[in-house]
Amino acid sequence: MADLHFELVTPERLIRSEDVHMVVVPGSEGEFGVLAGHAPFMSTIRDGEVAIYKTAGSSPERIAIEGGFAEVNDKGLTVLAEKADVPA
């Protein structure tokens, strides 16, 4: 399966822009996973962690986020977070 283009953005800067296997997002209605080819939609997000799987079967990299929106479209997944705690 093709890779998913993922972007994580805060008001201050672009945190990530890369192709990954899957991303799990803490939606306000519950967590949801996004793979390449996912149906388009938008969701508000709650405070939690975005889990980024770079390849199938890999351990996820986790980034804590606070609030915002997620949009899935034909170009990929964009998470617009109010705040993101990026590991050093």
N, C-alpha and C positions, 0 to 999 in steps of 0.2 A: 504494500500500500504506500502511496505517496506521503511525504511528510506534511505536517501542518505548520503553516507560518504563524508564529506567536509573537505578540508584542505586549509588553507590560509598560504602561506609561503612568506617570504621576504629574501633577501640575508643574513640578520642578524640572523633570527631565524624562527622557526615554531610558528605562531601566534595562529592557531586553528587546531584541529583535532578532529572532533566529528560527530555524526550521527544527521542529521536534516531532516526536512520535505522538504524544498525547499530553494534554493538560487537564488537571482536575481543579475546578474553580468552586469556591464556597458561595454558592448562590443564596439569595435571601429565602428561597423556597427549598433549599437543600443543595448538596454538592452535585455537580454535574461534570462529566468527562467529555472532552472534545477531541475527536480524531479528524484527520483529513476527510473531506467530503461531508462533514456534519451539516445538517439542515440549518439554514440561516435563522437566527433569533437574537433577541436582546434580553438581558436580565440585570436586575440590581444585584449587588454582591454585599455580603455581610463581612464583618471582621473575621479573619481566619487565615488559612494558608493556601497559597496556590502551589500545587504539586506538579512539577515539570518532569516528564519522562522523556529523556533525550532519545532513547531507543526502546524497542519492545523488550519487556522483561527487565529493564534496568531499574535501579533504585531511584526514586524521585528526588529531585532537588526541591526544597521547600522555601518559599518566600512568604513571610507574614505580610498581610495587607489589611488595610482598613477602608471599608466602604467603597462605593463607586459603582461602575457599570461594566458589563462584559458584552461584547458584540461578536457574533459569529456570522461571517458572510463568505462569499466565494473566494475572498483573498486570505481568509484564515480567522484567527481569534485575536481580538484586541481586548485587553483588560485595562480600563481606565480607573486606577485606584486613587483614592484621596491621599493615601500614604503607603509606602512600602519599606519594610526593613530589610535592606539588602545585606547579606553576609559580607564581611570584609574579605 
